[in-house]
Structures are given as structure tokens and as C-alpha cells.
């Protein structure tokens, strides 16, 4: 059973908003603007912390998704990581919905 800090409906809405916000990450000719993507990550981590709590495995998992310290190929890496985040956030929504059944 999930132990959410907010109602299930609100949690789903907040996660859906973060998924939608992926579309607002600035793009360049090589992929996504890396530092704009990092800003999106930071906001997303904060939302997930508010839903699950900062010590929950969901929060910890998102923070460990491979952000590199090297800026080499960072624009293309951001595209890949955005897809990973998108997938995991959808998994979180599905998990919340199933816990309501």
C-alpha cells in the first residue's frame, strides 16, 4: 500500500503536470537545453517529495537517474533522461491508480 502525503487525485494531477512540463523544456539543435532540463528535474523532485516524502524510494529513485557531471553530449543525454523520467512518472501514476482499486 502506498503512503502518500496528499490525496491520490491530487498526486496524479501533480505528476501529470510535471509530465506536461517536459514539453516546456527549451530545445536546441542538439537536443534539450541541459540546464533547463536540470531545472525541470529540480521542480519534479520537489513535487515527488511532496507526494511521497523525501525519504521514500520513489523520491530516491528519481534523484538517482543518471545525471552526469560532464557536459559532454549533455543535450542528447537530456533527451534520453527526459524519456526515462516520463516513463517512471507514468509508472507512478499507474501505481497510484492501482492502489485506489
C-alpha positions in Angstrom: 0.0 0.0 0.0 1.2 3.5 -0.8 1.6 6.0 1.9 1.0 9.3 0.1 1.3 12.7 1.8 -1.6 14.1 -0.3 -4.9 12.7 -1.7 -4.5 10.3 -4.6 -6.3 12.5 -7.0 -4.0 15.5 -6.3 -0.9 13.3 -6.6 -2.0 12.1 -10.0 -2.7 15.7 -11.1 0.6 16.9 -9.9 2.5 14.2 -11.6 0.6 14.8 -14.9 1.5 18.4 -14.6 5.2 17.5 -14.4 4.8 15.2 -17.4 3.2 18.1 -19.4 6.0 20.4 -18.3 8.5 18.2 -20.1 7.2 19.9 -23.3 8.3 23.3 -22.0 12.0 22.3 -21.7 13.9 24.5 -24.1 15.3 22.8 -27.1 18.4 23.5 -29.3 19.8 21.9 -32.4 21.4 19.1 -30.4 18.5 18.1 -28.1 17.2 19.7 -24.9 18.8 22.6 -23.1 20.6 20.7 -20.3 20.4 23.3 -17.6 16.7 23.9 -18.4 16.2 20.2 -18.0 18.0 20.3 -14.7 15.5 23.0 -13.6 12.7 20.7 -14.6 14.2 17.9 -12.6 14.5 20.0 -9.5 10.9 21.0 -9.7 9.9 17.4 -10.3 11.9 16.1 -7.4 10.2 18.7 -5.2 6.7 17.6 -6.3 7.5 13.9 -5.8 8.9 14.7 -2.3 5.6 16.4 -1.5 3.6 13.4 -2.7 5.7 10.6 -1.2 8.1 12.2 1.3 11.8 12.8 0.7 12.8 9.6 2.3 10.5 7.4 0.2 12.1 5.1 -2.5 10.1 6.9 -5.3 11.9 10.2 -4.5 15.3 8.5 -4.1 14.8 6.6 -7.4 14.2 9.8 -9.4 17.3 11.5 -7.9 19.5 8.6 -8.9 18.5 8.7 -12.6 21.9 9.3 -14.2 22.6 13.0 -14.3 26.2 13.3 -15.4 28.6 15.9 -14.1 30.2 16.1 -17.5 28.5 18.4 -20.0 29.8 16.3 -23.0 26.8 15.4 -25.1 24.6 16.7 -22.3 21.8 17.9 -24.7 21.3 14.4 -26.2 21.6 12.9 -22.7 18.8 15.2 -21.5 16.6 13.9 -24.3 17.2 10.3 -23.2 16.8 11.2 -19.5 13.5 13.0 -20.2 12.2 9.9 -21.7 13.2 7.8 -18.7 11.6 10.3 -16.3 8.4 10.3 -18.4 8.2 6.6 -18.2 8.8 6.4 -14.5 6.3 9.2 -13.8 3.7 7.3 -15.8 4.5 4.2 -13.7 4.0 6.2 -10.5 0.5 7.3 -11.8 -0.4 3.7 -12.6 0.8 2.6 -9.2 -1.3 5.2 -7.5 -4.4 4.3 -9.6 -4.0 0.6 -8.8 -3.7 1.3 -5.1 -7.1 3.0 -5.2 -8.8 -0.2 -6.5 
